[in-house]
Amino acid sequence: MHIQHTHIIGRTTLTLTAIQQHTAIHLHYIYLLDPAGSCWILLDPAGSYWILLDPAGPCWILLDPTGSCWTLLDPAGSCWTLLDPGPVIAGSYFGLVFLLISGTVDPWRRLYNARDLQYVKEYKPGNKDIKHVRILLYGPNGAGKSSFIKSVSSVIRGRVTTPALTSDKSYSGTYETFKIREEEGNPESFCHFVFNDVMDLKDGDGISSDDIKLTLKGHVKEGYQFKPSSPLSDDDPGYNPRPSADDQVHVLVCVLSANSAEIPDSVLKKMADIREAASELGIPQMAIGTYIDSACPETKNDLKNVYKSQNLKQKVKDFSAAVGVPENYIFPVKNYSDETNIHDDVDTLILNALRQMIKLGDDFIYKM
C-alpha cells in the first residue's frame, strides 16, 4: 500500500493504491491532528466504513453504526468511542474535523447513460420486415423476470405503474408477449421491443428446456400454456409451424438473483442446454443480476456504489462461471418493488441493461 500526501492548511490530498485489489482511491480528506506531531488520516473507501490510517504504521478502523456514535478500533486491542463526531474528544488533544469529507473510488465499470432513455424510446429495427426486437427472459424461480419487465415499463413511462404491463394477467405459465407503452394517454403507442417471460426453471419441475428451444425458433404460439410434464409437440394447437422473423427470439437474457442461494445442478443443466440451443441459432446472449440492493450493503445505502462494490464484482464473476455468460455481458440492476416514485439511480441501471439488450437484438436482426 502506497500513500502520498501534501498538507494544505488543515486538509490533505491523498492518493492511495491498494496493490492486492488493484484499486485506486483519489480523494480530499480532513485529518485528525495531534499537537505532538502525529497525523491520523481519515478516508472513505466504499461508503460503508471509514478507515483511519496512521502514516507512521498502525491502522485504525472507524465504524459508522448509522447513528451518532463512532467507534475507533485499534488492531492492537484498545477501543475508543466517540459519542459525537463533531467536538473534541474529552480528555485528549485530538481535534476531530469531520464534515467536509469527500471521495471517489474508481469503478470497475462505468455507465454512459445520458441518452439511454432517448435511445430505447426512439429505437426502430433496421430490418423493415421486423417490427420489434423480441427479448426472451429465462432463469431460476424468484429471479425477478416479471419484475424487471414491470420496472422497464415504469422507467419508460416516467412513473411507477401497477400493473405496469399491457397485459392485465399475472404470469401463470402462459406464453405471452409484453409490449411497453411509450406514451401516457396513447394506448396504441408502443416501443419497438417486446419481452417474453417463460415459466421458471426449477429443480425437477418448471418449463422444459425443449420448450424454450422451440420458443427461441418462434414455434410457440401466443397464449400457449406451458406444461412441465408434457413439452410442446408439432401436432399441438399451440405449435406454430411457420414462424415469421418477428416470432423468433432476437436476444436471450438470463435473469439471476444476486441474493439467492446456489443454483441447483439440475437447473444449471437446463440453462446450459438453452444457451447451447441459442448459440446454435446465433442468438446473442446476456444476463442481468437482480436484487443487488439486498445482496450488498454498499449498494443498498447508495446505488451509485454498484460498480464500486467488490462484493458485486465477485458476484458477476460467480455468475459468469456458473452460467457461461461473459462478465462484460452481465448487468446488475435493481427492480422497482415497493417504491411509489421513480429514482434516477434505479433507472440508470435498468436503461443501461435494456440498451444492451436492444443493441444485441438489433445486431442479430441485421444478419437475418
For each residue, the residues with C-beta under 8 A, 3 or more apart:
1: 16 17 18 19
2: 16 17 19
3: 14 15 16 41 53 55
4: 14 15
5: 12 13 14 41 55
6: 12 13
7: 12
8: 11 12 13
9:
10: 30 97
11: 8 28 29 30 31 100
12: 5 6 7 8 28 29 31 39 41
13: 5 6 8 28
14: 3 4 5 25 26 27 28 29 41 43
15: 3 4 24 25 26
16: 1 2 3 24 25 43
17: 1 2 23 24 25
18: 1 21 22 23 25
19: 1 2 22
20:
21: 18 310
22: 18 19
23: 17 18 105 106 310
24: 15 16 17 106
25: 14 15 16 17 18 43 45 103 104 105 106
26: 14 15 103 104 106
27: 14 43 44 101 102 103 104
28: 11 12 13 14 101 102 103
29: 11 12 14 41 42 43 44 101 103
30: 10 11 42 97 98 99 100 101
31: 11 12 39 40 41 42 97
32: 39 40 42 52 94 95 96 97
33: 39 40 94 95
34: 37 38 39 40 93 94
35: 93
36: 93
37: 34
38: 34 54 56
39: 12 31 32 33 34 54 55
40: 31 32 33 34 52 53 54 60 94
41: 3 5 12 14 29 31 52 53 54 55
42: 29 30 31 32 50 52 62 98 101
43: 14 16 25 27 29 50 51 53 101 103
44: 27 29 47 49 50 51 101 103
45: 25 49 51 103 105
46: 49 105 298 305 308 309 310
47: 44 298 301 302 305 308
48: 64 297 298 301
49: 44 45 46 61 62 63 64
50: 42 43 44 61 62 63 64 70
51: 43 44 45 59 60 61 62
52: 32 40 41 42 59 60 61 62 72
53: 3 40 41 43 59 60
54: 38 39 40 41 57 58 59 60
55: 3 5 39 41
56: 38
57: 54
58: 54 74 75 76
59: 51 52 53 54 75
60: 40 51 52 53 54 72 73 74 75
61: 49 50 51 52 72 73 75
62: 42 49 50 51 52 70 71 72 73
63: 49 50 70 71 73
64: 48 49 50 70
65: 69 70 71
66:
67:
68: 83 84 85
69: 65 81 82 83
70: 50 62 63 64 65 81 82 85
71: 62 63 65 79 80 81 82
72: 52 60 61 62 79 80 81 82
73: 60 61 62 63 79
74: 58 60 77 78 79 80
75: 58 59 60 61
76: 58
77: 74
78: 74
79: 71 72 73 74
80: 71 72 74 89
81: 69 70 71 72
82: 69 70 71 72 85 89 96
83: 68 69
84: 68 87
85: 68 70 82 96 98
86: 96 98 99
87: 84 96
88: 92 93 94 95 96
89: 80 82 92 94 96
90:
91:
92: 88 89
93: 34 35 36 88
94: 32 33 34 40 88 89
95: 32 33 88
96: 32 82 85 86 87 88 89
97: 10 30 31 32 100
98: 30 42 85 86 101
99: 30 86
100: 11 30 97
101: 27 28 29 30 42 43 44 98
102: 27 28
103: 25 26 27 28 29 43 44 45
104: 25 26 27
105: 23 25 45 46 308
106: 23 24 25 26 308
107: 110 307 308
108: 307 308 313
109: 307 328
110: 107 307
111: 307 348 349 352
112:
113: 116 117 348 351 352 355
114:
115: 118 119
116: 113 119 120 348 351 352 354 355
117: 113 120 121 155 156 347 351
118: 115 121 122
119: 115 116 122 123 355 358
120: 116 117 123 156 191 193 351 354 355 358
121: 117 118 156 182 191
122: 118 119
123: 119 120 133 191 192 193 358 362
124: 192
125: 128 130 131 132 133 192 362 365
126: 362 365 366
127: 130 245 365 366 368
128: 125
129: 245 246
130: 125 127 133 245 246 250 365 368
131: 125 192 246
132: 125 179 190 191 192 193 194 246
133: 123 125 130 192 193 194 250 251 357 358 361 362 365
134: 177 193 194 196 246 247 248 249 250 251 361
135: 193 194 195 196 249 250 251 253 357 361
136: 195 196 198 212 215 216 249 251 252 253
137: 145 148 149 195 196 197 198 253 255
138: 145 198 201 212 252 253 254 255 271 274
139: 143 145 200 201 254 255 256 271
140: 143 200 201 202 256 257 260 263 267
141: 200 201 202 206
142: 200 257 260
143: 139 140 200 255 256 257 260 290
144: 147 148 255 257 290 291 335
145: 137 138 139 148 149 197 200 255
146: 149 150 170 171 197
147: 144 150 151 290 335 336 337
148: 137 144 145 151 152 255 288 290 333 335 350
149: 137 145 146 152 153 164 165 178 180 195 197
150: 146 147 153 154 161 162 163 164 165 335 336
151: 147 148 154 155 164 333 335 336 346 350
152: 148 149 155 156 180 195 350 354
153: 149 150 156 157 161 164 165 180 181
154: 150 151 157 159 160 161 164 336 342
155: 117 151 152 158 342 346 347 350 351 354
156: 117 120 121 152 153 180 181 182 191
157: 153 154 161 164 181 182 184
158: 155 184 342
159: 154 341 342
160: 154 164 336 339 340 341 342
161: 150 153 154 157 164
162: 150
163: 150 167 168
164: 149 150 151 153 154 157 160 161
165: 149 150 153 178 179 180
166: 178 179 180 181 190
167: 163 176 178
168: 163
169: 172 174 176
170: 146
171: 146 174 176 197
172: 169
173: 199 207 225 226
174: 169 171 223 224 225 226
175: 196 198 215 220 221 222 223 224 225 226 238
176: 167 169 171 196 197 222 223
177: 134 194 195 196 222
178: 149 165 166 167 194 195 196 197
179: 132 165 166 190 191 194
180: 149 152 153 156 165 166 190 191 193 194 195
181: 153 156 157 166 184 186 187 189 190 191
182: 121 156 157 186 189 190 191
183: 186 189
184: 157 158 181
185:
186: 181 182 183 189
187: 181
188:
189: 181 182 183 186
190: 132 166 179 180 181 182
191: 120 121 123 132 156 179 180 181 182
192: 123 124 125 131 132 133
193: 120 123 132 133 134 135 180 354 357 358 361
194: 132 133 134 135 177 178 179 180
195: 135 136 137 149 152 177 178 180
196: 134 135 136 137 175 176 177 178 215 249
197: 137 145 146 149 171 176 178
198: 136 137 138 175 207 211 212 215 226
199: 173 206 207 226 228
200: 139 140 141 142 143 145 206 207
201: 138 139 140 141 206 207 267 270 271
202: 140 141 205 206 267
203: 264 266 267
204: 266
205: 202 228
206: 141 199 200 201 202 228 270
207: 173 198 199 200 201 211 212 226 228
208: 211 212 228 231 270
209: 212 213 270 273 274 277
210: 213 214 231 232
211: 198 207 208 214 215 220 226 231 232
212: 136 138 198 207 208 209 215 216 274 277
213: 209 210 216 217 273 274 277
214: 210 211 217 219 220 231 232 239
215: 136 175 196 198 211 212 218 219 220 249
216: 136 212 213 248 249 252 274 277 278 281 283
217: 213 214 243 248 249 281
218: 215 240 243 244 246 247 248 249
219: 214 215 232 234 239 240 241 243
220: 175 211 214 215 224 232 238 239 240
221: 175 224 237 238 239 240
222: 175 176 177
223: 174 175 176 238
224: 174 175 220 221 232 236 238
225: 173 174 175 238
226: 173 174 175 198 199 207 211 232
227: 230 231
228: 199 205 206 207 208
229:
230: 227
231: 208 210 211 214 227
232: 210 211 214 219 220 224 226 236 238 239
233: 236 239
234: 219 239 241
235: 239
236: 224 232 233 239
237: 221
238: 175 220 221 223 224 225 232
239: 214 219 220 221 232 233 234 235 236
240: 218 219 220 221 243 247
241: 219 234
242:
243: 217 218 219 240 247 248
244: 218 247 248
245: 127 129 130 248 365 368
246: 129 130 131 132 134 218
247: 134 218 240 243 244
248: 134 216 217 218 243 244 245
249: 134 135 136 196 215 216 217 218 252 278 283
250: 130 133 134 135 283 284 360 361 362 364 365
251: 133 134 135 136 283 284 285 286 357 358 360 361 364
252: 136 138 216 249 274 275 278 283 284 285 286
253: 135 136 137 138 285 286 287 288 357
254: 138 139 271 275 285 286 287 288 323 325
255: 137 138 139 143 144 145 148 287 288 290
256: 139 140 143 260 263 287 288 289 290 319 323
257: 140 142 143 144 260 289 290 291 295
258: 289 290 291 292 294 295 296 312 315 332
259: 291 292 294 295
260: 140 142 143 256 257 263 291
261:
262:
263: 140 256 260 267 268 271 322
264: 203 267 268
265: 268 269
266: 203 204 269 270
267: 140 201 202 203 263 264 270 271
268: 263 264 265 271 272 322 323
269: 265 266 272 273
270: 201 206 208 209 266 267 273 274
271: 138 139 201 254 263 267 268 274 275 323
272: 268 269 275 276 324
273: 209 213 269 270 276 277
274: 138 209 212 213 216 252 270 271 277 278
275: 252 254 271 272 278 279 285 323 324 325
276: 272 273 279 280
277: 209 212 213 216 273 274 280 281
278: 216 249 252 274 275 281 283 285
279: 275 276 282 283 285
280: 276 277
281: 216 217 277 278
282: 279 364 367
283: 216 249 250 251 252 278 279 364
284: 250 251 252 360 361 363 364
285: 251 252 253 254 275 278 279 325 329 360
286: 251 252 253 254 325 329 330 331 353 356 357 360
287: 253 254 255 256 319 323 325 329 330 331
288: 148 253 254 255 256 330 331 332 333 353
289: 256 257 258 292 312 315 316 319 330 331 332 333
290: 143 144 147 148 255 256 257 258 333 334 335
291: 144 257 258 259 260 294 295 334 335
292: 258 259 289 295 296 299 303 306 312 315 332 333 334
293: 296 299 300 303 334
294: 258 259 291 300
295: 257 258 259 291 292 299 311 312 315
296: 258 292 293 299 300 305 306 309 311 312 315
297: 48 300 301
298: 46 47 48 301 302 305 308 309 311
299: 292 293 295 296 302 303 305 306 309 312 332 334
300: 293 294 296 297
301: 47 48 297 298 305
302: 47 298 299 305 345
303: 292 293 299 306 334 343 345 346 348 349
304: 308 345
305: 46 47 296 298 299 301 302 308 309
306: 292 296 299 303 309 312 332 349
307: 107 108 109 110 111 312 332
308: 46 47 105 106 107 108 298 304 305
309: 46 296 298 299 305 306 312 313
310: 21 23 46 313 314
311: 295 296 298 314 315
312: 258 289 292 295 296 299 306 307 309 315 316 332
313: 108 309 310 316 317
314: 310 311 317 318
315: 258 289 292 295 296 311 312 318 319 332
316: 289 312 313 319 320 327 330 332
317: 313 314 320 321 327
318: 314 315 321 322
319: 256 287 289 315 316 322 323 325 330
320: 316 317 323 324 325 326 327 330
321: 317 318
322: 263 268 318 319
323: 254 256 268 271 275 287 319 320
324: 272 275 320
325: 254 275 285 286 287 319 320 329 330
326: 320 329 330
327: 316 317 320 330
328: 109
329: 285 286 287 325 326 356
330: 286 287 288 289 316 319 320 325 326 327
331: 286 287 288 289 349 352 353 356
332: 258 288 289 292 299 306 307 312 315 316 349
333: 148 151 288 289 290 292 349 350 353
334: 290 291 292 293 299 303 346 349 350
335: 144 147 148 150 151 290 291 350
336: 147 150 151 154 160 339 342 346
337: 147
338:
339: 160 336 342 343 346
340: 160
341: 159 160
342: 154 155 158 159 160 336 339 346 347
343: 303 339 346 347
344: 347 348
345: 302 303 304 348 349
346: 151 155 303 334 336 339 342 343 349 350
347: 117 155 342 343 344 350 351
348: 111 113 116 303 344 345 351 352
349: 111 303 306 331 332 333 334 345 346 352 353
350: 148 151 152 155 333 334 335 346 347 353 354
351: 113 116 117 120 155 347 348 354 355
352: 111 113 116 331 348 349 355 356
353: 286 288 331 333 349 350 356 357
354: 116 120 152 155 193 350 351 357 358
355: 113 116 119 120 351 352 358 359
356: 286 329 331 352 353 359 360
357: 133 135 193 251 253 286 353 354 360 361
358: 119 120 123 133 193 251 354 355 361 362
359: 355 356 362 363
360: 250 251 284 285 286 356 357 363 364
361: 133 134 135 193 250 251 284 357 358 364 365
362: 123 125 126 133 250 358 359 365 366
363: 284 359 360 366 367
364: 250 251 282 283 284 360 361 367 368
365: 125 126 127 130 133 245 250 361 362 368
366: 126 127 362 363
367: 282 363 364
368: 127 130 245 364 365
